[in-house]
Amino acid sequence: MNQQRPVNLDLTKFSFPLPALTSITHRVAGVILFVGIIFLLCALGDSLESAEGFAETKIAMTTGFGSFITWGLLSALAFHFVAGIKHLIMDLGIGETKEGGFKAAVLTIIVSGILVILAGAWVWA
């Protein structure tokens, strides 16, 4: 058995490049969306039960914590969508170099940041 292999890797000691961080964040946004679908389907079910249920769901989603959750899910959707487009473009062979990956990661952050700000303006307008 090779005794030179590390037994416990401390991931906090590694410095990940920006493309790796955006890829990891893309996966995290996908998990957030998956879990968020549960809450959105529950809200949809409550809103379809009756007129009172619709009114309660509307109030819950447009005030306070509900607005924050709505904005969070829209933000996760925006980032996941933009990063997914980046991955599709890279699958076509565009931007596969180290420099191209870095530029694509920066562009992903900028475009999704703009979309997150616009989502916040729309939710709290």
Summary of the structure (lengths in Angstrom):
residues: 125
radius of gyration: 19.6
end to end distance: 62.6
largest distance: 67.9
contacts: 306
relative contact order: 0.13
helix: 81%
strand: 0%
